[in-house]
Amino acid sequence: MISFKEALTLIAKHLSPFPPIYLPVWEAKDFVLAEDVIAKVDVPNRDVSLKDGFAVRSEDISEANPENPVVLNLVGQVFAGGDEDFEVLPGTCVRITAGAPLPQGANAVLSEEFSRVEGDKILALADAPCGLNVLKRGEDLSADNIILKAGTLLSPMEVGILAAAGFDRVKVFPRPKVKIIATGDEVVAPGKPLEPGKLYASNLVTLVSWCKHFGFPVSWALINDEKSSLKKAIEETFSQNDVLITSGGAWRGPKDLVLKVLEDLGWQEIFNYVRIGPGKAVSFGKVDEKVIFTLPGGPPSNQMAFLNLALPGLFKLSGRDMDPFPTIKAFNRKPLSGQKHWTQFFFGKLFKEEDKVYFEASPFKSRLSYLGQAEALAVLPEGKTIIVAGEPLCVRLLKPFCSCSF
């Protein structure tokens, strides 16, 4: 049995992102860039106006003010996307809209609100220094410059930047295809009749939902405690998926068959059981190039092992940072205690009081209510036995939480 830190280190060491693929920019959100991206074009590709108003020569209206307006001749108008060809000569101006190309001879844009139209004349009521309300060519993005670095997780904003820079597709790391197999004669799929002594596959549904939440292609199966059935299901998994995650059947009982079947299939064990509570009966290994995490069956243990070990592994395969959740500073509300040589995890709730955020571990009254109350995750690291009330700690957000107030 190894430490939590050792387990994460081994996952990082033995996993690496899959070979990159190209995706249309429309589909690239939440994927990770596999290479630096260099802009193909200048954005904008010529000087453009930032406002509706009038393209002017700044020197013509340098003395303009409401008491002494400067009169300019209006010689035309230009719109965004238009190809009108005007030249602003001394004493003239051109009406212009935001995004429209700046006419030749103009070097500033006088905003609409600082002007008055009188027929074909414009009264400038204020000056417009050179460059005012003008976006220079390449000021947003400059061709041949790196605009996004490899390893960037693409948000909608970054995808928009890629499109602006001339890209219709981009090189990213693919997400692994995941198959989740839950084992147990007692486990029943939701919607099926529930006989005495049976239970619905809540672990399976939760794991599948977490995978979908983070965009991993996922499928699932329920397999009874029969070795040949389990072996067949795992072999089918390997033919169509990159990652196998099993739920249950990973301990040392007579019906715990997962590791036995994996050994028959050539299991290369990387670690088996980790000093974490709950969740110690978690294993990680490979069969050929297929990645496998075996998780314990108890709901809290199942979730802690997945969130803290298997999910970081999936992120690693996707090219992402191995911490899946945003982290905030909070203050502990009630003492958290554990064993010195174990890493202890706690689900809990967050509270905003005045200008501080507090974390309170949920009471372990029942396994399912404990999971249902989880808003955040706190950790008592190995080597430390207590986090006292009032002590600051970092907690991972499992659900959205607003710590700001105005």
C-alpha positions in Angstrom: 0.0 0.0 0.0 1.4 3.4 -1.1 0.8 7.0 -0.1 -1.6 9.3 -2.0 1.3 11.4 -3.2 3.1 8.4 -4.5 0.0 7.2 -6.3 -0.4 10.6 -8.1 3.2 10.5 -9.1 2.9 7.1 -10.6 -0.2 8.1 -12.5 1.6 11.1 -13.9 4.7 9.0 -14.8 2.8 6.2 -16.6 0.2 8.3 -18.5 0.7 10.8 -21.2 -1.6 12.5 -23.7 -2.8 10.6 -26.7 -1.5 11.5 -30.2 -3.0 14.9 -31.3 -5.9 15.2 -33.7 -7.3 18.1 -35.7 -10.8 19.4 -34.8 -12.9 22.1 -36.4 -12.8 25.3 -34.2 -16.5 24.9 -33.7 -15.8 21.7 -31.8 -12.6 22.6 -30.0 -14.0 24.1 -26.8 -12.7 22.3 -23.6 -9.9 20.5 -25.6 -6.2 21.2 -24.9 -3.9 22.7 -27.6 -1.2 20.3 -28.7 1.0 23.0 -30.2 1.7 26.7 -30.1 -0.7 28.6 -32.4 0.7 31.3 -34.7 -1.7 33.8 -36.2 -2.2 33.6 -39.9 -3.5 37.1 -40.4 -3.3 40.5 -38.9 -6.4 41.4 -36.8 -7.6 43.9 -37.9 -6.1 43.6 -41.4 -6.1 47.4 -41.7 -6.8 50.4 -39.5 -10.4 50.5 -38.4 -12.8 52.7 -36.4 -13.7 51.8 -32.9 -16.8 54.0 -32.9 -19.5 55.4 -35.0 -18.6 59.0 -35.9 -16.5 60.8 -38.5 -13.1 60.0 -39.9 -11.0 63.2 -39.6 -7.6 64.7 -39.8 -6.8 65.4 -36.2 -4.9 68.6 -37.1 -8.0 70.0 -38.7 -9.9 70.1 -35.5 -7.2 70.5 -32.9 -8.8 73.8 -31.6 -12.4 72.6 -31.8 -14.7 73.1 -28.8 -18.5 73.7 -28.3 -18.0 77.5 -28.2 -15.8 77.5 -31.3 -16.8 74.5 -33.5 -14.8 73.6 -36.6 -16.8 73.1 -39.8 -15.8 70.2 -42.0 -17.2 69.2 -45.4 -18.9 65.7 -45.3 -17.7 63.9 -48.5 -19.1 60.4 -48.0 -19.7 57.5 -45.7 -18.0 54.1 -45.1 -19.4 51.0 -43.3 -17.9 47.9 -41.7 -17.2 45.4 -44.5 -17.5 48.1 -47.2 -15.0 48.8 -49.9 -15.8 52.5 -50.4 -12.6 54.4 -51.4 -12.5 57.9 -49.9 -9.7 60.2 -49.2 -9.9 62.7 -46.3 -8.4 65.9 -47.5 -7.9 69.0 -45.4 -11.2 70.5 -44.2 -13.2 67.3 -45.0 -14.5 64.3 -43.2 -16.2 60.9 -43.9 -19.0 59.4 -41.8 -17.8 56.0 -40.5 -19.2 53.2 -38.5 -17.5 51.0 -35.8 -15.4 48.4 -37.6 -15.2 50.2 -40.9 -11.8 50.8 -42.5 -10.2 54.2 -41.9 -10.2 56.2 -45.2 -6.9 57.3 -46.6 -5.7 60.6 -45.1 -7.7 60.2 -41.9 -5.8 59.6 -38.6 -8.6 59.8 -36.0 -12.3 59.3 -35.5 -14.5 62.0 -33.9 -17.3 60.4 -31.9 -20.9 61.1 -33.0 -21.7 62.7 -29.7 -19.0 65.4 -30.2 -20.4 66.5 -33.5 -23.5 68.1 -35.1 -24.7 67.5 -38.7 -25.9 70.5 -40.7 -26.7 69.3 -44.2 -23.4 68.4 -45.9 -21.4 70.1 -43.1 -20.2 68.6 -39.9 -19.6 70.8 -36.8 -16.8 69.3 -34.7 -17.4 70.3 -31.1 -14.2 68.7 -29.7 -10.8 67.8 -30.8 -9.7 64.2 -31.8 -6.0 63.6 -31.2 -4.2 61.4 -33.6 -5.1 57.8 -33.2 -8.3 58.5 -31.2 -10.9 55.8 -31.6 -8.7 54.0 -34.1 -7.6 50.3 -33.9 -4.4 49.9 -35.8 -3.7 47.0 -38.2 -2.5 44.0 -36.2 -3.2 45.6 -32.8 -5.5 42.7 -31.8 -3.4 39.9 -33.3 -0.3 40.2 -35.3 0.5 37.7 -38.1 3.3 35.3 -37.5 3.2 35.8 -33.7 2.3 33.1 -31.1 -1.2 33.9 -29.9 -1.9 30.7 -27.8 0.5 28.3 -26.2 0.5 24.5 -26.3 -1.3 23.2 -23.2 -4.0 25.9 -23.3 -7.4 24.6 -22.3 -9.7 26.2 -24.9 -12.6 28.2 -23.6 -15.2 29.8 -25.9 -13.1 33.0 -25.9 -9.9 31.3 -27.0 -11.8 29.4 -29.7 -13.0 32.8 -31.0 -9.4 34.0 -31.1 -8.4 31.0 -33.2 -11.2 31.8 -35.7 -10.2 35.5 -35.8 -6.6 34.4 -36.4 -7.6 32.5 -39.6 -8.0 29.0 -38.3 -10.9 26.7 -39.2 -9.4 23.7 -37.4 -6.8 23.2 -34.7 -4.5 20.6 -33.3 -5.6 19.3 -29.9 -5.2 16.3 -27.6 -8.2 13.9 -27.9 -10.2 12.8 -24.8 -9.9 9.1 -23.9 -12.9 6.8 -24.5 -14.0 5.5 -21.1 -15.9 2.3 -20.3 -17.2 1.9 -16.7 -18.1 -1.6 -15.6 -20.0 -2.1 -12.3 -19.9 -5.6 -10.8 -22.1 -7.4 -8.3 -25.0 -9.8 -8.3 -26.8 -7.3 -6.0 -26.5 -4.3 -8.4 -29.5 -3.4 -10.5 -29.8 -0.8 -13.3 -32.2 2.1 -12.5 -35.6 1.5 -13.9 -35.5 -2.3 -13.3 -37.6 -4.0 -10.6 -35.8 -4.0 -7.2 -35.9 -7.3 -5.5 -35.1 -7.8 -1.8 -31.4 -7.5 -1.1 -30.7 -5.7 -4.3 -29.7 -2.1 -4.8 -29.7 0.4 -7.7 -26.3 1.2 -9.4 -25.9 4.6 -8.0 -22.1 4.5 -8.1 -22.2 3.6 -11.8 -24.6 6.5 -12.6 -22.5 8.9 -10.6 -19.3 7.9 -12.4 -20.8 8.1 -15.8 -22.2 11.5 -15.0 -18.8 12.8 -13.8 -17.3 11.6 -17.1 -20.0 13.3 -19.1 -19.6 16.5 -17.0 -16.0 16.7 -18.1 -16.7 15.8 -21.7 -15.2 12.3 -21.8 -16.9 9.8 -24.2 -18.3 7.2 -21.9 -20.2 3.9 -22.0 -21.1 1.5 -19.2 -22.1 -2.1 -18.3 -23.4 -4.0 -15.3 -21.9 -7.4 -14.9 -22.7 -10.1 -12.3 -20.2 -11.8 -10.1 -19.3 -14.5 -12.7 -15.7 -14.7 -13.9 -16.4 -15.6 -17.6 -19.0 -12.8 -18.0 -16.6 -10.3 -16.5 -13.7 -11.4 -18.6 -15.8 -11.2 -21.8 -17.0 -7.7 -20.9 -13.5 -6.5 -20.2 -12.1 -7.9 -23.4 -14.9 -6.2 -25.3 -14.0 -3.0 -23.5 -10.4 -3.2 -24.6 -11.4 -3.5 -28.3 -13.4 -0.2 -28.3 -12.1 2.0 -25.5 -8.9 3.6 -24.1 -9.7 3.4 -20.4 -11.5 0.9 -18.2 -12.8 1.9 -14.8 -14.4 -0.8 -12.7 -16.7 -0.2 -9.7 -16.8 -2.8 -7.0 -15.2 -6.3 -6.8 -11.8 -4.9 -6.1 -11.2 -6.1 -2.5 -10.3 -9.6 -1.2 -13.6 -11.4 -0.9 -14.6 -14.6 -2.7 -16.7 -12.6 -5.2 -14.1 -9.9 -5.8 -13.1 -11.0 -9.2 -11.9 -7.9 -11.0 -8.2 -8.2 -10.3 -8.2 -12.0 -10.9 -9.7 -11.5 -14.3 -7.2 -8.7 -15.1 -4.3 -10.9 -14.1 -5.6 -13.5 -16.5 -5.6 -10.9 -19.2 -2.0 -9.7 -18.6 -2.5 -7.1 -15.9 0.6 -4.9 -15.4 0.0 -3.6 -11.9 1.4 -0.1 -11.2 -0.1 0.2 -7.7 -2.6 -1.7 -5.6 -4.3 0.0 -2.7 -3.5 3.5 -1.5 -3.3 5.0 2.0 -6.4 7.2 1.6 -9.6 7.3 3.6 -12.1 6.6 2.3 -11.1 4.8 -1.0 -8.0 2.7 -0.1 -9.1 -0.3 -2.3 -8.1 1.5 -5.6 -5.7 0.0 -8.1 -4.1 1.3 -11.3 -2.4 -0.5 -14.1 -2.5 -1.5 -17.7 -3.2 -4.3 -20.1 -1.0 -3.6 -23.0 -1.8 0.1 -23.7 -5.2 0.1 -22.1 -5.4 2.1 -18.9 -7.3 0.6 -15.9 -8.5 2.0 -12.6 -10.3 -0.4 -10.2 -12.4 1.4 -7.7 -14.0 0.1 -4.4 -17.7 -0.4 -4.2 -18.7 1.5 -1.1 -20.2 4.9 -2.3 -17.9 7.3 -0.4 -14.8 5.1 -1.2 -15.8 4.8 -4.8 -16.2 8.6 -5.2 -13.1 9.6 -3.4 -11.0 7.1 -5.3 -12.4 8.3 -8.6 -12.2 12.1 -7.9 -8.7 12.0 -6.5 -7.0 9.4 -8.6 -8.9 8.1 -11.6 -10.2 11.5 -12.7 -6.8 13.2 -12.5 -5.6 10.3 -14.7 -8.2 11.0 -17.3 -7.2 14.6 -17.3 -3.5 13.6 -17.8 -4.5 11.6 -20.9 -6.4 14.6 -22.2 -3.4 16.9 -21.9 -4.9 18.8 -19.0 -3.6 19.7 -15.6 -4.3 16.8 -13.2 -6.3 18.8 -10.7 -9.9 18.8 -12.1 -11.5 21.2 -9.7 -11.0 24.9 -8.9 -9.6 25.6 -5.5 -10.4 28.3 -3.0 -9.2 29.3 0.4 -11.7 28.6 3.3 -11.6 28.4 7.0 -12.3 25.2 8.8 -15.5 25.3 10.9 -15.1 22.1 12.9 -12.0 20.0 13.7 -10.9 17.5 11.1 -8.9 14.5 12.3 -7.2 11.5 10.8 -4.4 9.0 11.1 -0.8 10.3 10.7 0.2 7.9 8.0 -2.9 8.3 5.8 -4.4 11.0 3.6 -8.0 11.7 4.7 -10.6 13.3 2.4 -13.7 15.0 3.6 -16.9 16.1 1.7 -18.5 19.1 3.1 -20.5 22.3 2.6 -19.4 25.9 2.2 -20.7 28.9 4.1 -20.2 32.7 3.5 -20.0 34.7 6.7 -19.1 38.3 6.5 -15.9 38.4 4.4 -14.9 34.8 4.9 -15.7 31.4 3.5 -16.0 28.5 5.9 -15.8 24.7 5.2 -17.8 22.3 7.3 -17.3 18.6 6.8 -20.6 16.7 6.4 -21.5 14.3 9.2 -21.2 10.7 8.1 -24.8 9.7 9.1 -25.3 7.6 5.9 -23.2 7.0 2.9 -25.7 8.5 0.4 -26.7 11.5 2.4 -23.0 12.2 2.9 -22.4 12.2 -0.9 -25.6 14.2 -1.5 -24.4 17.1 0.7 -21.0 17.5 -0.9 -20.3 20.9 -2.3 -16.5 20.9 -1.7 -13.7 18.5 -0.9 -11.1 19.1 1.8 -7.9 17.0 2.5 -6.0 16.2 5.6 -2.6 15.3 4.2 -0.5 12.4 5.4 1.7 13.4 8.3 -0.9 15.7 9.8 -3.5 14.4 12.3 -5.8 17.4 12.8 -7.0 20.6 11.2 -8.4 22.7 14.0 -11.5 24.9 13.9 -10.6 28.3 12.4 -7.5 27.0 10.5 -7.3 28.1 6.9 -7.3 25.3 4.2 -7.7 24.9 0.5 -10.9 23.2 -0.7 -11.8 22.0 -4.1 -15.2 23.1 -5.5 -17.4 20.3 -6.6 -20.3 22.7 -7.2 -20.4 26.4 -8.2 -20.0 28.7 -5.2 -19.9 32.4 -5.1 -17.6 33.9 -2.5 -18.1 37.5 -3.6 -20.7 40.0 -2.5 -21.2 43.6 -3.3 
